[in-house]
Each structure stands twice: as C-alpha cells, then as structure tokens.
Amino acid sequence: MPHKTAQSTRPVVRAVVAVLLIAPFVIYLAVPSYAKIKPRLAGFPFFYWWQLLWVILTAVFIGIAYALTRSGGGRTPARDQADEKGE
C-alpha cells in the first residue's frame, strides 16, 4: 500500500496548516501593534511578554501543523515496505 504524501492531503487541512505556519510571522512583523509598554504583566512591559507568548504559541502552532500533516496513523515508507514484504 503506497503511503500518503503531503500532496495528497485534503485541501482544507493544507489551508489550516498554511495559516498555522504563516500566522506567527505576520504577528512578528506587525511590530507597531505591540511596541508598547503598557499593560505590564508581572512587571514586564507588553512588548516583552507579547513576544514570549508568541514564541510559545508558535511552538504550539508548529506542533499542530505537524500533527495534521502526519498521515496514515504514523505510517512511514519503511513500515509500508515491511508490510509489503510480510515482516
């Protein structure tokens, strides 16, 4: 059984993955929207805690995008070849 590739995923999933991967860059490039001091959080100016929040969110977004692009329940080409050989 041939394994699915990124090209064979559903268009909706691909669109969601694209948004998840592009959104952090758009946020990072919109510096004037978060170049402020107030509101402060635990003594940190808005600029710093907003960037830290987006570093964490970016990791979450990339993780979700990765999970959405994994196909076949963890299937890999090596596993598919082993199954074809009957191993």
BAMAR-751641 format. One line per field, with one value per atom (N, C-alpha, C): residue in three letters; residue number from 1; atom name; x, y, z. Coordinates in pm, 1 decimal. Atoms other than C-alpha are relative to their C-alpha. Example, Ala and Ser with C-alpha at 12.3 -4.5 7.8 and 13.67 -1.06 7.14 Angstrom:
<nodes>
resn = (Ala, Ala, Ala, Ser, Ser, Ser)
resi = (1, 1, 1, 2, 2, 2)
name = (N, CA, C, N, CA, C)
xx = (89.0, 1230.0, 90.0, -82.0, 1367.0, -77.0)
yy = (-119.0, -450.0, 120.0, -119.0, -106.0, 109.0)
zz = (0.0, 780.0, 0.0, -6.0, 714.0, 73.0)
</nodes>
This chain:
<nodes>
resn = (Met, Met, Met, Pro, Pro, Pro, His, His, His, Lys, Lys, Lys, Thr, Thr, Thr, Ala, Ala, Ala, Gln, Gln, Gln, Ser, Ser, Ser, Thr, Thr, Thr, Arg, Arg, Arg, Pro, Pro, Pro, Val, Val, Val, Val, Val, Val, Arg, Arg, Arg, Ala, Ala, Ala, Val, Val, Val, Val, Val, Val, Ala, Ala, Ala, Val, Val, Val, Leu, Leu, Leu, Leu, Leu, Leu, Ile, Ile, Ile, Ala, Ala, Ala, Pro, Pro, Pro, Phe, Phe, Phe, Val, Val, Val, Ile, Ile, Ile, Tyr, Tyr, Tyr, Leu, Leu, Leu, Ala, Ala, Ala, Val, Val, Val, Pro, Pro, Pro, Ser, Ser, Ser, Tyr, Tyr, Tyr, Ala, Ala, Ala, Lys, Lys, Lys, Ile, Ile, Ile, Lys, Lys, Lys, Pro, Pro, Pro, Arg, Arg, Arg, Leu, Leu, Leu, Ala, Ala, Ala, Gly, Gly, Gly, Phe, Phe, Phe, Pro, Pro, Pro, Phe, Phe, Phe, Phe, Phe, Phe, Tyr, Tyr, Tyr, Trp, Trp, Trp, Trp, Trp, Trp, Gln, Gln, Gln, Leu, Leu, Leu, Leu, Leu, Leu, Trp, Trp, Trp, Val, Val, Val, Ile, Ile, Ile, Leu, Leu, Leu, Thr, Thr, Thr, Ala, Ala, Ala, Val, Val, Val, Phe, Phe, Phe, Ile, Ile, Ile, Gly, Gly, Gly, Ile, Ile, Ile, Ala, Ala, Ala, Tyr, Tyr, Tyr, Ala, Ala, Ala, Leu, Leu, Leu, Thr, Thr, Thr, Arg, Arg, Arg, Ser, Ser, Ser, Gly, Gly, Gly, Gly, Gly, Gly, Gly, Gly, Gly, Arg, Arg, Arg, Thr, Thr, Thr, Pro, Pro, Pro, Ala, Ala, Ala, Arg, Arg, Arg, Asp, Asp, Asp, Gln, Gln, Gln, Ala, Ala, Ala, Asp, Asp, Asp, Glu, Glu, Glu, Lys, Lys, Lys, Gly, Gly, Gly, Glu, Glu, Glu)
resi = (1, 1, 1, 2, 2, 2, 3, 3, 3, 4, 4, 4, 5, 5, 5, 6, 6, 6, 7, 7, 7, 8, 8, 8, 9, 9, 9, 10, 10, 10, 11, 11, 11, 12, 12, 12, 13, 13, 13, 14, 14, 14, 15, 15, 15, 16, 16, 16, 17, 17, 17, 18, 18, 18, 19, 19, 19, 20, 20, 20, 21, 21, 21, 22, 22, 22, 23, 23, 23, 24, 24, 24, 25, 25, 25, 26, 26, 26, 27, 27, 27, 28, 28, 28, 29, 29, 29, 30, 30, 30, 31, 31, 31, 32, 32, 32, 33, 33, 33, 34, 34, 34, 35, 35, 35, 36, 36, 36, 37, 37, 37, 38, 38, 38, 39, 39, 39, 40, 40, 40, 41, 41, 41, 42, 42, 42, 43, 43, 43, 44, 44, 44, 45, 45, 45, 46, 46, 46, 47, 47, 47, 48, 48, 48, 49, 49, 49, 50, 50, 50, 51, 51, 51, 52, 52, 52, 53, 53, 53, 54, 54, 54, 55, 55, 55, 56, 56, 56, 57, 57, 57, 58, 58, 58, 59, 59, 59, 60, 60, 60, 61, 61, 61, 62, 62, 62, 63, 63, 63, 64, 64, 64, 65, 65, 65, 66, 66, 66, 67, 67, 67, 68, 68, 68, 69, 69, 69, 70, 70, 70, 71, 71, 71, 72, 72, 72, 73, 73, 73, 74, 74, 74, 75, 75, 75, 76, 76, 76, 77, 77, 77, 78, 78, 78, 79, 79, 79, 80, 80, 80, 81, 81, 81, 82, 82, 82, 83, 83, 83, 84, 84, 84, 85, 85, 85, 86, 86, 86, 87, 87, 87)
name = (N, CA, C, N, CA, C, N, CA, C, N, CA, C, N, CA, C, N, CA, C, N, CA, C, N, CA, C, N, CA, C, N, CA, C, N, CA, C, N, CA, C, N, CA, C, N, CA, C, N, CA, C, N, CA, C, N, CA, C, N, CA, C, N, CA, C, N, CA, C, N, CA, C, N, CA, C, N, CA, C, N, CA, C, N, CA, C, N, CA, C, N, CA, C, N, CA, C, N, CA, C, N, CA, C, N, CA, C, N, CA, C, N, CA, C, N, CA, C, N, CA, C, N, CA, C, N, CA, C, N, CA, C, N, CA, C, N, CA, C, N, CA, C, N, CA, C, N, CA, C, N, CA, C, N, CA, C, N, CA, C, N, CA, C, N, CA, C, N, CA, C, N, CA, C, N, CA, C, N, CA, C, N, CA, C, N, CA, C, N, CA, C, N, CA, C, N, CA, C, N, CA, C, N, CA, C, N, CA, C, N, CA, C, N, CA, C, N, CA, C, N, CA, C, N, CA, C, N, CA, C, N, CA, C, N, CA, C, N, CA, C, N, CA, C, N, CA, C, N, CA, C, N, CA, C, N, CA, C, N, CA, C, N, CA, C, N, CA, C, N, CA, C, N, CA, C, N, CA, C, N, CA, C, N, CA, C, N, CA, C, N, CA, C, N, CA, C, N, CA, C, N, CA, C)
xx = (85.3, 0.0, 91.0, -85.0, 160.1, -38.5, 27.4, 194.9, -47.4, 48.6, 23.9, 112.4, -97.8, 234.7, -70.1, 58.7, 183.8, -89.5, 80.2, 43.8, -139.2, 128.5, -238.8, -91.2, 86.4, -374.8, -114.9, 118.3, -710.4, 32.1, -26.5, -716.1, -31.6, 35.5, -884.5, 111.8, -109.3, -608.9, 122.1, -114.3, -344.2, -18.8, 26.7, -511.6, 18.4, -15.4, -525.5, 147.6, -143.5, -158.8, 69.4, -60.6, -65.4, -27.6, 33.9, -248.6, 78.5, -74.6, -86.2, 147.3, -141.6, 259.6, 26.9, -19.1, 209.6, -37.5, 49.7, 23.8, 109.5, -104.0, 327.2, 87.4, -83.5, 530.4, -71.4, 77.7, 252.2, -1.1, 0.7, 230.0, 135.8, -134.7, 608.4, 32.5, -31.0, 623.0, -86.2, 88.5, 342.2, 48.0, -60.9, 577.9, -74.8, 69.6, 388.8, -123.5, 119.7, 85.7, 32.3, -34.0, 275.7, 121.4, -114.1, 554.7, -49.5, 52.2, 412.3, 56.5, -46.1, 497.9, -113.9, 114.5, 152.7, -94.2, 7.0, -15.7, 120.7, -111.1, 251.7, -55.2, 36.1, 242.4, 118.3, -105.8, 446.9, 120.8, -106.7, 649.8, 64.3, -57.3, 736.4, -85.6, 76.3, 638.1, -69.1, 80.8, 381.8, 86.1, -84.1, 644.4, 66.5, -74.2, 840.8, -90.3, 82.5, 562.6, -82.1, 72.1, 375.7, 88.3, -91.1, 682.4, 21.3, -16.9, 737.3, -124.3, 123.9, 372.8, -1.8, 2.1, 411.2, 108.4, -99.2, 726.7, -63.2, 67.8, 524.2, -111.2, 108.3, 224.0, 52.7, -59.1, 448.9, 36.6, -33.0, 575.1, -126.7, 127.1, 216.2, -56.0, 50.9, 111.4, 78.0, -81.6, 403.3, -29.9, 36.4, 317.2, -132.8, 131.4, -44.4, 12.9, -19.7, 63.3, 67.0, -67.7, 295.7, -99.1, 97.2, 19.2, -101.6, 96.8, -219.9, 59.6, -61.1, 30.2, 45.1, -32.3, 112.7, -115.9, 109.3, -84.5, 16.1, -1.8, -174.7, 26.1, -17.1, -157.1, 143.8, -139.7, 218.2, 70.0, -60.7, 289.0, 122.3, -120.3, 631.3, 28.7, -33.1, 771.5, 67.3, -66.2, 988.7, -101.7, 104.3, 684.1, -82.3, 78.0, 492.3, 75.3, -78.8, 778.8, 5.1, -2.4, 798.2, -133.3, 130.7, 423.3, -15.7, 10.4, 450.4, 79.3, -83.7, 725.7, -53.1, 57.6, 517.9, 78.6, -80.7, 758.2, -76.7)
yy = (-116.3, 0.0, 124.1, -120.4, 330.9, 96.3, -95.4, 590.4, 132.4, -131.4, 926.4, 101.2, -107.7, 1228.6, 128.6, -129.3, 1591.5, 51.1, -45.4, 1648.6, -62.8, 68.5, 1400.9, 32.4, -34.6, 1560.2, 86.7, -76.9, 1728.7, 148.7, -144.3, 2093.2, 80.5, -72.7, 2206.3, -13.0, 22.0, 2051.6, 80.5, -77.0, 2208.8, 149.0, -141.5, 2550.8, 32.3, -20.8, 2515.2, -1.7, 8.0, 2412.1, 127.1, -123.4, 2710.4, 118.5, -109.3, 2950.2, -13.0, 21.3, 2793.6, 35.6, -28.7, 2835.8, 145.2, -138.8, 3185.7, 99.8, -93.9, 3346.6, 55.6, -57.5, 3377.8, 103.8, -95.8, 3553.7, 132.6, -123.1, 3803.6, 76.2, -63.5, 3872.4, 60.8, -51.0, 3906.8, 124.1, -114.1, 4152.4, 122.3, -111.1, 4371.2, 70.3, -58.3, 4539.0, 121.7, -117.3, 4871.4, -35.4, 36.9, 4683.4, -42.6, 42.1, 4556.8, 72.2, -76.9, 4812.0, 100.4, -83.4, 4945.7, -47.1, 35.0, 4943.8, -56.3, 43.5, 4902.3, -80.6, 44.4, 4679.9, -85.2, 79.5, 4521.5, -130.5, 129.1, 4159.7, -46.9, 38.7, 4064.1, 92.2, -98.0, 4379.8, 12.1, -4.4, 4306.0, 88.0, -79.8, 4560.4, -90.7, 74.1, 4447.8, -58.8, 42.9, 4422.7, -134.5, 121.2, 4151.2, -120.0, 116.5, 3934.1, -40.9, 33.2, 3953.3, -85.9, 79.8, 3826.7, -138.9, 129.7, 3548.6, -86.4, 73.4, 3447.8, -57.8, 47.5, 3421.8, -102.1, 106.7, 3214.1, -132.9, 121.3, 2961.4, -41.3, 30.2, 2987.4, -52.5, 47.9, 2939.5, -147.5, 141.0, 2612.3, -86.2, 72.9, 2502.3, -10.5, -0.1, 2602.5, -97.5, 90.9, 2411.9, -144.9, 134.6, 2107.6, -45.5, 33.9, 2117.9, -22.7, 16.4, 2163.4, -133.5, 128.6, 1864.1, -115.1, 106.6, 1650.3, -12.0, 3.1, 1748.0, -57.9, 49.5, 1657.4, -144.9, 141.7, 1316.7, -80.2, 75.2, 1070.7, -148.6, 144.7, 706.7, -50.7, 46.2, 689.6, -34.0, 23.9, 716.2, -90.0, 83.6, 521.6, 69.1, -51.1, 564.1, -87.9, 84.6, 440.9, -130.6, 122.3, 189.6, -100.5, 90.6, 47.4, -57.1, 48.7, 25.7, -107.8, 100.3, -167.0, -128.7, 118.7, -402.6, -74.2, 63.2, -467.0, -71.5, 61.3, -540.1, -129.7, 118.7, -793.7, -105.6, 92.1, -953.1, -11.0, 2.0, -867.6, 51.4)
zz = (0.0, 0.0, 0.0, 3.4, -101.8, 111.3, -107.9, 169.4, -57.7, 41.1, 150.7, 10.0, -4.9, 75.4, 38.4, -35.8, 172.7, -112.4, 113.7, -176.5, -0.5, 5.4, -119.7, 118.2, -112.4, 197.8, -48.4, 37.6, 190.6, -7.2, 14.8, 77.0, 126.2, -122.3, 399.5, 102.9, -94.5, 610.1, -42.0, 50.5, 389.3, 26.6, -25.7, 426.7, 148.5, -143.9, 805.6, 38.3, -27.6, 816.2, -47.6, 52.3, 598.7, 91.9, -91.2, 830.6, 130.2, -124.9, 1137.3, -14.4, 19.8, 987.1, -37.6, 43.2, 844.2, 109.7, -101.7, 1137.7, 91.5, -87.4, 1370.0, -70.6, 71.9, 1102.3, -19.3, 15.0, 1039.5, 132.1, -131.6, 1412.0, 31.6, -29.2, 1447.5, -81.5, 86.9, 1156.4, 28.6, -32.9, 1294.2, 126.9, -120.0, 1543.6, 53.5, -56.3, 1569.3, 83.0, -76.0, 1702.0, 143.2, -135.5, 2007.2, 57.7, -51.3, 2052.9, 103.5, -108.2, 2379.6, 133.2, -133.8, 2744.9, 83.8, -79.7, 2896.8, -86.6, -138.7, 3000.3, 38.2, -52.2, 3216.2, 56.9, -55.7, 3321.7, 83.2, -94.5, 3629.1, -11.6, 8.9, 3581.6, -137.0, 134.7, 3218.3, -90.2, 96.7, 2952.1, -102.4, 97.7, 2697.1, -110.5, 111.1, 2421.4, 28.7, -32.2, 2601.9, 24.6, -28.0, 2732.9, -121.3, 123.0, 2400.0, -91.6, 81.9, 2215.4, 60.4, -64.7, 2469.7, -18.7, 23.1, 2440.6, -141.3, 138.0, 2061.9, -30.0, 15.8, 2090.2, 41.4, -48.2, 2290.1, -95.8, 93.4, 2057.0, -133.4, 124.5, 1755.2, 12.2, -21.1, 1900.3, -1.1, -0.7, 1961.2, -141.9, 137.7, 1607.0, -87.6, 79.7, 1452.9, 38.8, -44.0, 1663.6, -57.3, 57.2, 1548.7, -149.7, 143.6, 1186.4, -30.2, 16.9, 1219.6, 18.9, -27.0, 1369.9, -113.3, 109.7, 1090.0, -127.8, 123.4, 820.4, 10.3, -13.7, 968.6, -56.4, 61.4, 762.2, 28.0, -13.7, 795.7, 139.4, -136.0, 1173.1, 34.4, -31.2, 1193.9, -100.4, 102.3, 876.3, -58.0, 65.2, 723.7, -121.0, 114.7, 392.4, 40.9, -45.4, 583.2, 53.2, -52.0, 763.6, -114.8, 113.3, 435.6, -75.2, 68.4, 273.7, 80.8, -86.3, 571.8, -8.2, 11.1, 548.2, -133.6, 130.7, 176.3, -6.6, -1.9, 243.3, 96.7, -95.9, 518.8, 129.6, -121.7, 802.1, 117.9)
</nodes>
